[in-house]
Amino acid sequence: MIQPINRDTLFLQRKARLATPADRAVIQNLKDTLAAHRAGCVGMAANMIGADCRMIIAAVGPGALVLVNPRITAKVRPYQTQEGCLSLTGERPATRFESITVAYLDEQFRPHTQDFSGFLAQVIQHEVAHCDGVLI
């Protein structure tokens, strides 16, 4: 179900709790909401749609990648960039890393560890920051 975008900075600055299988409905809500905003959005975290759980989604080609309880375990080559956010107005500076390693659960709550680089790594870092209550 398409959810409204949460713009409450107090809620967005709270660290999200770990997701459990009871949060499975949030996965579909993230997919539907990302699809509805695809023209101007490449990723989102569950708190951006009002769900207090550690879950993110990133656009990948015509599809999307869902990461449950993502945790960045390695970061390589920092750089400075400007980012926008669907929950906030305007762009702000951010420090990101060219390559990252992420431990996460997939949609079936199976564990994975994967390396990401480039723009997808930047999107994942932005959304993981949301889970940590960090706004750009």
LUMTORNU-606131 format. One record per atom (N, C-alpha, C, CB): residue in one letter; x, y, z; atom name. Coordinates in Angstrom, 1 decimal, decimal comma, always signed. Glycine has a CB too. Layout:
% LUMTORNU-606131
 code   east  north     up site
    a      X      Y      Z   CA
...
This chain:
% LUMTORNU-606131
 code   east  north     up site
    m   +0,8   -1,2   +0,0    N
    m   +0,0   +0,0   +0,0   CA
    m   +0,9   +1,2   +0,0    C
    m   -1,0   +0,0   +1,2   CB
    i   +0,6   +2,2   -0,8    N
    i   +1,3   +3,5   -0,9   CA
    i   +1,0   +4,2   +0,4    C
    i   +0,9   +4,3   -2,1   CB
    q   +2,1   +4,6   +1,1    N
    q   +2,0   +5,3   +2,4   CA
    q   +2,4   +6,8   +2,2    C
    q   +2,9   +4,7   +3,4   CB
    p   +1,9   +7,7   +3,0    N
    p   +2,3   +9,1   +2,9   CA
    p   +3,8   +9,2   +3,4    C
    p   +1,4  +10,0   +3,8   CB
    i   +4,5  +10,2   +2,9    N
    i   +5,9  +10,5   +3,3   CA
    i   +5,9  +11,2   +4,6    C
    i   +6,6  +11,3   +2,2   CB
    n   +6,6  +10,6   +5,5    N
    n   +6,8  +11,2   +6,9   CA
    n   +7,8  +12,4   +6,8    C
    n   +7,2  +10,1   +7,9   CB
    r   +7,4  +13,5   +7,3    N
    r   +8,2  +14,7   +7,3   CA
    r   +8,5  +15,2   +8,8    C
    r   +7,6  +15,8   +6,5   CB
    d   +8,1  +14,3   +9,8    N
    d   +8,3  +14,7  +11,2   CA
    d   +9,7  +14,4  +11,6    C
    d   +7,3  +13,8  +12,1   CB
    t  +10,5  +15,5  +11,7    N
    t  +11,9  +15,3  +11,9   CA
    t  +12,2  +14,7  +13,3    C
    t  +12,6  +16,6  +11,9   CB
    l  +11,3  +14,9  +14,3    N
    l  +11,5  +14,2  +15,6   CA
    l  +11,4  +12,7  +15,5    C
    l  +10,5  +14,8  +16,6   CB
    f  +10,5  +12,2  +14,7    N
    f  +10,3  +10,8  +14,5   CA
    f  +11,5  +10,3  +13,6    C
    f   +9,0  +10,5  +13,8   CB
    l  +11,9  +11,0  +12,6    N
    l  +12,9  +10,6  +11,7   CA
    l  +14,3  +10,6  +12,4    C
    l  +13,0  +11,5  +10,5   CB
    q  +14,5  +11,3  +13,5    N
    q  +15,7  +11,3  +14,2   CA
    q  +15,8  +10,3  +15,3    C
    q  +16,0  +12,7  +14,8   CB
    r  +14,8   +9,4  +15,4    N
    r  +14,9   +8,3  +16,4   CA
    r  +15,5   +7,1  +15,7    C
    r  +13,4   +7,9  +16,9   CB
    k  +16,3   +6,4  +16,4    N
    k  +17,0   +5,2  +15,9   CA
    k  +15,9   +4,1  +15,8    C
    k  +18,1   +4,7  +16,8   CB
    a  +15,8   +3,5  +14,6    N
    a  +14,8   +2,5  +14,4   CA
    a  +15,1   +1,2  +15,1    C
    a  +14,6   +2,2  +12,9   CB
    r  +14,1   +0,5  +15,6    N
    r  +14,3   -0,8  +16,2   CA
    r  +14,5   -1,9  +15,1    C
    r  +13,0   -1,2  +17,1   CB
    l  +15,1   -3,0  +15,5    N
    l  +15,3   -4,1  +14,6   CA
    l  +14,0   -4,6  +14,1    C
    l  +16,1   -5,2  +15,2   CB
    a  +14,0   -4,9  +12,8    N
    a  +12,8   -5,4  +12,1   CA
    a  +12,7   -6,9  +12,5    C
    a  +12,8   -5,2  +10,6   CB
    t  +11,4   -7,4  +12,5    N
    t  +11,2   -8,8  +12,8   CA
    t  +10,2   -9,3  +11,7    C
    t  +10,5   -9,1  +14,2   CB
    p  +10,0  -10,6  +11,6    N
    p   +9,1  -11,1  +10,6   CA
    p   +7,7  -10,5  +10,7    C
    p   +9,0  -12,6  +10,7   CB
    a   +7,3  -10,0  +11,9    N
    a   +6,0   -9,4  +12,1   CA
    a   +5,9   -8,1  +11,3    C
    a   +5,8   -9,1  +13,6   CB
    d   +7,1   -7,6  +10,8    N
    d   +7,1   -6,3  +10,0   CA
    d   +7,0   -6,6   +8,5    C
    d   +8,4   -5,5  +10,4   CB
    r   +6,8   -7,8   +8,1    N
    r   +6,8   -8,1   +6,6   CA
    r   +5,9   -7,2   +5,8    C
    r   +6,3   -9,5   +6,4   CB
    a   +4,8   -6,7   +6,3    N
    a   +3,9   -5,8   +5,5   CA
    a   +4,6   -4,5   +5,1    C
    a   +2,6   -5,5   +6,3   CB
    v   +5,6   -4,1   +5,9    N
    v   +6,3   -2,9   +5,6   CA
    v   +7,1   -3,0   +4,3    C
    v   +7,3   -2,5   +6,8   CB
    i   +7,6   -4,2   +4,0    N
    i   +8,3   -4,5   +2,8   CA
    i   +7,5   -4,1   +1,6    C
    i   +8,8   -5,9   +2,7   CB
    q   +6,2   -4,6   +1,5    N
    q   +5,4   -4,2   +0,4   CA
    q   +5,0   -2,8   +0,4    C
    q   +4,1   -5,1   +0,5   CB
    n   +4,8   -2,2   +1,6    N
    n   +4,5   -0,7   +1,6   CA
    n   +5,7   +0,1   +1,1    C
    n   +4,2   -0,3   +3,1   CB
    l   +6,9   -0,3   +1,4    N
    l   +8,1   +0,3   +0,9   CA
    l   +8,2   +0,2   -0,7    C
    l   +9,4   -0,2   +1,5   CB
    k   +7,9   -1,0   -1,2    N
    k   +7,9   -1,2   -2,6   CA
    k   +6,9   -0,3   -3,3    C
    k   +7,6   -2,7   -2,9   CB
    d   +5,7   -0,3   -2,8    N
    d   +4,6   +0,5   -3,4   CA
    d   +4,8   +2,0   -3,3    C
    d   +3,3   +0,1   -2,7   CB
    t   +5,3   +2,4   -2,2    N
    t   +5,6   +3,8   -2,0   CA
    t   +6,8   +4,3   -2,9    C
    t   +5,9   +4,2   -0,5   CB
    l   +7,8   +3,5   -2,9    N
    l   +9,0   +3,8   -3,8   CA
    l   +8,5   +3,9   -5,3    C
    l  +10,1   +2,8   -3,7   CB
    a   +7,7   +2,9   -5,7    N
    a   +7,2   +2,9   -7,1   CA
    a   +6,4   +4,2   -7,4    C
    a   +6,3   +1,7   -7,3   CB
    a   +5,6   +4,6   -6,4    N
    a   +4,8   +5,8   -6,6   CA
    a   +5,6   +7,1   -6,7    C
    a   +3,8   +5,9   -5,5   CB
    h   +6,8   +7,1   -6,1    N
    h   +7,7   +8,3   -6,1   CA
    h   +8,9   +8,1   -7,0    C
    h   +8,1   +8,6   -4,7   CB
    r   +8,9   +7,1   -7,8    N
    r  +10,1   +6,7   -8,6   CA
    r  +10,7   +7,8   -9,4    C
    r   +9,8   +5,5   -9,5   CB
    a   +9,9   +8,7   -9,9    N
    a  +10,4   +9,8  -10,7   CA
    a  +11,4  +10,7   -9,9    C
    a   +9,2  +10,7  -11,2   CB
    g  +11,2  +10,8   -8,6    N
    g  +12,1  +11,7   -7,8   CA
    g  +12,7  +11,1   -6,6    C
    g  +11,3  +12,9   -7,4   CB
    c  +12,7   +9,7   -6,6    N
    c  +13,2   +9,0   -5,4   CA
    c  +13,9   +7,8   -5,8    C
    c  +12,0   +8,7   -4,4   CB
    v  +15,1   +7,5   -5,2    N
    v  +15,8   +6,3   -5,5   CA
    v  +16,0   +5,3   -4,4    C
    v  +17,2   +6,6   -6,1   CB
    g  +15,4   +5,7   -3,2    N
    g  +15,5   +4,8   -2,0   CA
    g  +14,7   +5,4   -0,9    C
    g  +16,9   +4,6   -1,6   CB
    m  +14,4   +4,6   +0,1    N
    m  +13,7   +5,1   +1,3   CA
    m  +13,9   +4,1   +2,4    C
    m  +12,2   +5,3   +1,0   CB
    a  +13,8   +4,6   +3,6    N
    a  +13,8   +3,8   +4,8   CA
    a  +12,4   +3,7   +5,4    C
    a  +14,8   +4,5   +5,9   CB
    a  +12,2   +2,7   +6,2    N
    a  +10,8   +2,5   +6,7   CA
    a  +10,3   +3,7   +7,5    C
    a  +10,8   +1,2   +7,6   CB
    n  +11,2   +4,4   +8,2    N
    n  +10,8   +5,5   +9,0   CA
    n  +10,2   +6,7   +8,1    C
    n  +11,9   +6,0   +9,9   CB
    m  +10,6   +6,7   +6,9    N
    m  +10,1   +7,7   +5,9   CA
    m   +8,6   +7,5   +5,6    C
    m  +10,9   +7,7   +4,7   CB
    i   +8,1   +6,3   +5,9    N
    i   +6,7   +6,0   +5,7   CA
    i   +6,0   +5,7   +7,0    C
    i   +6,5   +4,8   +4,7   CB
    g   +6,7   +6,2   +8,1    N
    g   +6,1   +6,1   +9,4   CA
    g   +6,2   +4,8  +10,2    C
    g   +4,7   +6,4   +9,3   CB
    a   +7,0   +3,8   +9,6    N
    a   +7,2   +2,5  +10,3   CA
    a   +8,5   +2,6  +11,1    C
    a   +7,3   +1,4   +9,2   CB
    d   +8,4   +2,2  +12,4    N
    d   +9,6   +2,2  +13,3   CA
    d  +10,3   +0,9  +13,2    C
    d   +9,2   +2,6  +14,7   CB
    c  +10,9   +0,6  +12,1    N
    c  +11,7   -0,7  +12,0   CA
    c  +12,9   -0,4  +11,1    C
    c  +10,9   -1,9  +11,6   CB
    r  +13,9   -1,2  +11,2    N
    r  +15,2   -1,0  +10,5   CA
    r  +15,0   -1,8   +9,2    C
    r  +16,4   -1,5  +11,3   CB
    m  +14,6   -1,1   +8,1    N
    m  +14,4   -1,7   +6,8   CA
    m  +14,5   -0,6   +5,8    C
    m  +13,0   -2,3   +6,7   CB
    i  +15,2   -0,9   +4,7    N
    i  +15,4   +0,1   +3,6   CA
    i  +15,1   -0,6   +2,2    C
    i  +16,8   +0,7   +3,6   CB
    i  +14,9   +0,3   +1,2    N
    i  +14,7   -0,1   -0,1   CA
    i  +15,5   +0,8   -1,0    C
    i  +13,2   -0,2   -0,5   CB
    a  +16,1   +0,2   -2,1    N
    a  +16,8   +1,1   -3,1   CA
    a  +16,4   +0,6   -4,5    C
    a  +18,4   +0,9   -2,9   CB
    a  +16,2   +1,6   -5,3    N
    a  +15,9   +1,3   -6,7   CA
    a  +17,1   +0,7   -7,4    C
    a  +15,4   +2,6   -7,5   CB
    v  +16,9   -0,4   -8,1    N
    v  +18,0   -1,0   -8,9   CA
    v  +17,4   -1,4  -10,2    C
    v  +18,5   -2,3   -8,1   CB
    g  +17,8   -0,6  -11,3    N
    g  +17,2   -0,8  -12,6   CA
    g  +15,7   -0,6  -12,5    C
    g  +17,6   -2,1  -13,2   CB
    p  +15,0   -1,5  -13,1    N
    p  +13,5   -1,4  -13,0   CA
    p  +13,0   -2,0  -11,7    C
    p  +12,9   -2,1  -14,2   CB
    g  +13,8   -2,7  -10,9    N
    g  +13,4   -3,3   -9,7   CA
    g  +13,8   -2,6   -8,5    C
    g  +13,9   -4,7   -9,6   CB
    a  +13,8   -3,3   -7,4    N
    a  +14,2   -2,7   -6,1   CA
    a  +14,9   -3,7   -5,2    C
    a  +13,0   -2,0   -5,4   CB
    l  +15,8   -3,3   -4,4    N
    l  +16,5   -4,1   -3,4   CA
    l  +16,1   -3,8   -2,0    C
    l  +18,1   -4,0   -3,6   CB
    v  +15,5   -4,8   -1,3    N
    v  +15,1   -4,6   +0,1   CA
    v  +16,2   -5,1   +1,0    C
    v  +13,7   -5,3   +0,4   CB
    l  +16,6   -4,3   +2,0    N
    l  +17,6   -4,8   +3,0   CA
    l  +16,9   -4,6   +4,4    C
    l  +18,9   -3,9   +2,9   CB
    v  +16,8   -5,7   +5,1    N
    v  +16,2   -5,7   +6,4   CA
    v  +17,4   -5,7   +7,4    C
    v  +15,3   -7,0   +6,6   CB
    n  +17,3   -4,9   +8,4    N
    n  +18,3   -4,7   +9,5   CA
    n  +19,7   -4,6   +8,9    C
    n  +18,3   -6,0  +10,4   CB
    p  +19,8   -3,6   +7,9    N
    p  +21,1   -3,4   +7,3   CA
    p  +22,1   -2,8   +8,3    C
    p  +21,0   -2,5   +6,0   CB
    r  +23,4   -3,3   +8,1    N
    r  +24,5   -2,8   +9,0   CA
    r  +25,7   -2,7   +8,1    C
    r  +24,7   -3,7  +10,2   CB
    i  +26,2   -1,5   +8,0    N
    i  +27,5   -1,3   +7,2   CA
    i  +28,6   -1,7   +8,0    C
    i  +27,6   +0,2   +6,8   CB
    t  +29,4   -2,7   +7,5    N
    t  +30,5   -3,3   +8,2   CA
    t  +31,9   -2,8   +7,7    C
    t  +30,4   -4,8   +8,2   CB
    a  +31,9   -2,2   +6,6    N
    a  +33,2   -1,7   +6,0   CA
    a  +32,9   -0,5   +5,1    C
    a  +34,0   -2,8   +5,3   CB
    k  +33,8   +0,5   +5,1    N
    k  +33,7   +1,7   +4,3   CA
    k  +35,0   +2,0   +3,7    C
    k  +33,1   +2,9   +5,1   CB
    v  +35,0   +2,3   +2,4    N
    v  +36,3   +2,6   +1,7   CA
    v  +36,2   +3,9   +0,9    C
    v  +36,7   +1,4   +0,8   CB
    r  +37,2   +4,7   +0,9    N
    r  +37,3   +5,9   +0,1   CA
    r  +36,2   +7,0   +0,4    C
    r  +37,4   +5,6   -1,3   CB
    p  +36,3   +7,8   +1,4    N
    p  +35,3   +8,8   +1,6   CA
    p  +35,3   +9,9   +0,6    C
    p  +35,5   +9,4   +3,0   CB
    y  +34,1  +10,5   +0,4    N
    y  +34,0  +11,6   -0,5   CA
    y  +32,9  +12,5   +0,0    C
    y  +33,8  +11,2   -2,0   CB
    q  +32,9  +13,8   -0,5    N
    q  +31,8  +14,7   -0,1   CA
    q  +30,8  +14,8   -1,3    C
    q  +32,4  +16,1   +0,2   CB
    t  +29,6  +15,0   -1,0    N
    t  +28,5  +15,1   -2,0   CA
    t  +27,4  +15,9   -1,5    C
    t  +28,0  +13,7   -2,4   CB
    q  +26,4  +16,2   -2,3    N
    q  +25,2  +16,9   -1,9   CA
    q  +24,1  +15,9   -2,1    C
    q  +25,0  +18,2   -2,8   CB
    e  +23,1  +15,9   -1,2    N
    e  +22,0  +14,9   -1,3   CA
    e  +20,7  +15,6   -1,0    C
    e  +22,2  +13,7   -0,4   CB
    g  +19,7  +15,1   -1,6    N
    g  +18,3  +15,5   -1,3   CA
    g  +17,6  +14,4   -0,6    C
    g  +17,5  +15,9   -2,6   CB
    c  +16,4  +14,6   -0,1    N
    c  +15,7  +13,6   +0,6   CA
    c  +14,2  +13,9   +0,5    C
    c  +16,1  +13,5   +2,1   CB
    l  +13,4  +12,8   +0,2    N
    l  +12,0  +13,0   +0,0   CA
    l  +11,3  +13,5   +1,3    C
    l  +11,4  +11,7   -0,4   CB
    s  +11,9  +13,3   +2,5    N
    s  +11,3  +13,7   +3,7   CA
    s  +11,7  +15,1   +4,1    C
    s  +11,7  +12,8   +4,8   CB
    l  +12,7  +15,7   +3,4    N
    l  +13,2  +17,0   +3,7   CA
    l  +13,2  +17,9   +2,5    C
    l  +14,7  +16,9   +4,3   CB
    t  +13,3  +19,2   +2,7    N
    t  +13,3  +20,1   +1,6   CA
    t  +14,8  +20,5   +1,3    C
    t  +12,5  +21,4   +1,9   CB
    g  +15,1  +20,6   +0,0    N
    g  +16,4  +21,0   -0,4   CA
    g  +17,5  +19,9   -0,4    C
    g  +16,9  +22,1   +0,5   CB
    e  +18,7  +20,4   -0,6    N
    e  +19,9  +19,5   -0,6   CA
    e  +20,8  +19,9   +0,5    C
    e  +20,6  +19,5   -2,0   CB
    r  +21,6  +18,9   +1,0    N
    r  +22,5  +19,2   +2,1   CA
    r  +23,8  +18,4   +1,8    C
    r  +21,9  +18,8   +3,5   CB
    p  +24,9  +18,9   +2,4    N
    p  +26,2  +18,1   +2,2   CA
    p  +26,2  +16,8   +3,0    C
    p  +27,4  +19,0   +2,6   CB
    a  +26,9  +15,8   +2,5    N
    a  +27,0  +14,5   +3,2   CA
    a  +28,4  +13,9   +2,8    C
    a  +25,9  +13,6   +2,8   CB
    t  +28,9  +13,2   +3,8    N
    t  +30,1  +12,4   +3,5   CA
    t  +29,7  +11,0   +3,3    C
    t  +31,1  +12,5   +4,8   CB
    r  +30,1  +10,4   +2,2    N
    r  +29,8   +9,1   +1,8   CA
    r  +31,0   +8,3   +1,4    C
    r  +28,7   +9,0   +0,6   CB
    f  +30,9   +7,0   +1,2    N
    f  +32,1   +6,2   +0,9   CA
    f  +31,8   +5,5   -0,5    C
    f  +32,3   +5,1   +2,0   CB
    e  +32,9   +5,4   -1,3    N
    e  +32,7   +4,9   -2,6   CA
    e  +32,3   +3,4   -2,6    C
    e  +34,0   +5,0   -3,4   CB
    s  +32,8   +2,6   -1,7    N
    s  +32,5   +1,2   -1,5   CA
    s  +32,2   +0,9   -0,1    C
    s  +33,7   +0,3   -2,0   CB
    i  +31,2   +0,0   +0,1    N
    i  +30,8   -0,4   +1,4   CA
    i  +30,5   -1,9   +1,4    C
    i  +29,5   +0,4   +1,9   CB
    t  +30,6   -2,5   +2,6    N
    t  +30,1   -3,9   +2,8   CA
    t  +28,9   -3,8   +3,8    C
    t  +31,3   -4,8   +3,3   CB
    v  +27,9   -4,5   +3,4    N
    v  +26,6   -4,4   +4,2   CA
    v  +26,2   -5,9   +4,6    C
    v  +25,5   -3,7   +3,5   CB
    a  +26,0   -6,0   +5,9    N
    a  +25,3   -7,3   +6,4   CA
    a  +23,9   -7,0   +6,5    C
    a  +26,0   -7,8   +7,8   CB
    y  +23,0   -7,8   +6,0    N
    y  +21,6   -7,6   +6,1   CA
    y  +20,8   -8,9   +5,9    C
    y  +21,1   -6,6   +5,0   CB
    l  +19,5   -8,8   +6,1    N
    l  +18,6   -9,9   +5,9   CA
    l  +17,8   -9,6   +4,6    C
    l  +17,6  -10,2   +7,1   CB
    d  +17,5  -10,6   +3,8    N
    d  +16,7  -10,3   +2,6   CA
    d  +15,2  -10,4   +3,0    C
    d  +17,0  -11,4   +1,5   CB
    e  +14,3  -10,3   +2,0    N
    e  +12,9  -10,3   +2,3   CA
    e  +12,3  -11,5   +3,0    C
    e  +12,1  -10,1   +1,0   CB
    q  +13,1  -12,6   +2,9    N
    q  +12,7  -13,8   +3,6   CA
    q  +13,4  -14,0   +4,9    C
    q  +12,9  -15,1   +2,7   CB
    f  +14,1  -12,9   +5,3    N
    f  +14,9  -12,9   +6,6   CA
    f  +16,0  -13,8   +6,6    C
    f  +13,9  -13,1   +7,7   CB
    r  +16,6  -14,1   +5,4    N
    r  +17,8  -14,9   +5,3   CA
    r  +19,0  -13,9   +5,3    C
    r  +17,8  -15,7   +4,0   CB
    p  +20,1  -14,3   +6,0    N
    p  +21,3  -13,4   +6,1   CA
    p  +22,1  -13,3   +4,8    C
    p  +22,1  -13,8   +7,3   CB
    h  +22,7  -12,1   +4,6    N
    h  +23,6  -11,9   +3,5   CA
    h  +24,7  -10,9   +3,9    C
    h  +22,8  -11,4   +2,2   CB
    t  +25,8  -10,9   +3,2    N
    t  +26,8   -9,9   +3,3   CA
    t  +27,2   -9,6   +1,9    C
    t  +28,1  -10,3   +4,2   CB
    q  +27,1   -8,3   +1,5    N
    q  +27,4   -8,0   +0,1   CA
    q  +28,1   -6,6   +0,0    C
    q  +26,0   -7,8   -0,7   CB
    d  +29,0   -6,5   -1,0    N
    d  +29,7   -5,3   -1,3   CA
    d  +28,9   -4,5   -2,3    C
    d  +31,1   -5,6   -1,8   CB
    f  +28,9   -3,2   -2,1    N
    f  +28,2   -2,2   -3,0   CA
    f  +29,2   -1,1   -3,3    C
    f  +26,9   -1,7   -2,4   CB
    s  +29,0   -0,5   -4,5    N
    s  +29,9   +0,6   -4,8   CA
    s  +29,1   +1,6   -5,7    C
    s  +31,1   +0,2   -5,6   CB
    g  +29,7   +2,8   -5,9    N
    g  +29,1   +3,8   -6,7   CA
    g  +27,8   +4,4   -6,1    C
    g  +28,8   +3,2   -8,0   CB
    f  +26,9   +4,7   -7,1    N
    f  +25,6   +5,4   -6,7   CA
    f  +24,8   +4,5   -5,7    C
    f  +24,9   +5,8   -7,9   CB
    l  +24,7   +3,2   -6,0    N
    l  +23,9   +2,3   -5,1   CA
    l  +24,5   +2,3   -3,7    C
    l  +23,9   +0,9   -5,7   CB
    a  +25,8   +2,4   -3,6    N
    a  +26,4   +2,4   -2,2   CA
    a  +26,0   +3,7   -1,5    C
    a  +27,9   +2,3   -2,3   CB
    q  +25,9   +4,8   -2,3    N
    q  +25,5   +6,1   -1,7   CA
    q  +24,1   +6,1   -1,3    C
    q  +25,7   +7,3   -2,8   CB
    v  +23,2   +5,5   -2,1    N
    v  +21,8   +5,4   -1,7   CA
    v  +21,7   +4,6   -0,4    C
    v  +21,0   +4,8   -2,8   CB
    i  +22,3   +3,5   -0,4    N
    i  +22,2   +2,6   +0,8   CA
    i  +22,7   +3,3   +2,1    C
    i  +23,0   +1,3   +0,6   CB
    q  +23,8   +4,1   +1,9    N
    q  +24,4   +4,8   +3,1   CA
    q  +23,4   +5,8   +3,6    C
    q  +25,7   +5,5   +2,7   CB
    h  +22,7   +6,5   +2,7    N
    h  +21,7   +7,5   +3,0   CA
    h  +20,6   +6,9   +3,8    C
    h  +21,2   +8,3   +1,7   CB
    e  +20,1   +5,8   +3,3    N
    e  +19,0   +5,1   +3,9   CA
    e  +19,3   +4,4   +5,3    C
    e  +18,4   +4,1   +3,0   CB
    v  +20,5   +3,9   +5,4    N
    v  +21,0   +3,3   +6,6   CA
    v  +21,1   +4,4   +7,7    C
    v  +22,3   +2,6   +6,5   CB
    a  +21,6   +5,6   +7,2    N
    a  +21,6   +6,8   +8,2   CA
    a  +20,2   +7,1   +8,7    C
    a  +22,2   +8,0   +7,4   CB
    h  +19,2   +7,0   +7,8    N
    h  +17,8   +7,2   +8,3   CA
    h  +17,5   +6,2   +9,4    C
    h  +16,8   +7,0   +7,1   CB
    c  +17,9   +4,9   +9,2    N
    c  +17,6   +3,9  +10,3   CA
    c  +18,3   +4,3  +11,6    C
    c  +18,1   +2,5   +9,8   CB
    d  +19,4   +4,9  +11,5    N
    d  +20,2   +5,3  +12,7   CA
    d  +19,7   +6,7  +13,2    C
    d  +21,7   +5,4  +12,3   CB
    g  +18,7   +7,3  +12,6    N
    g  +18,1   +8,5  +13,1   CA
    g  +19,0   +9,7  +12,7    C
    g  +18,0   +8,5  +14,6   CB
    v  +19,8   +9,6  +11,7    N
    v  +20,7  +10,6  +11,2   CA
    v  +20,1  +11,2   +9,9    C
    v  +22,2  +10,1  +10,9   CB
    l  +19,8  +12,5   +9,9    N
    l  +19,3  +13,2   +8,8   CA
    l  +20,5  +14,0   +8,1    C
    l  +18,1  +14,1   +9,1   CB
    i  +20,4  +14,1   +6,8    N
    i  +21,4  +14,9   +6,1   CA
    i  +21,2  +16,4   +6,4    C
    i  +21,4  +14,6   +4,6   CB
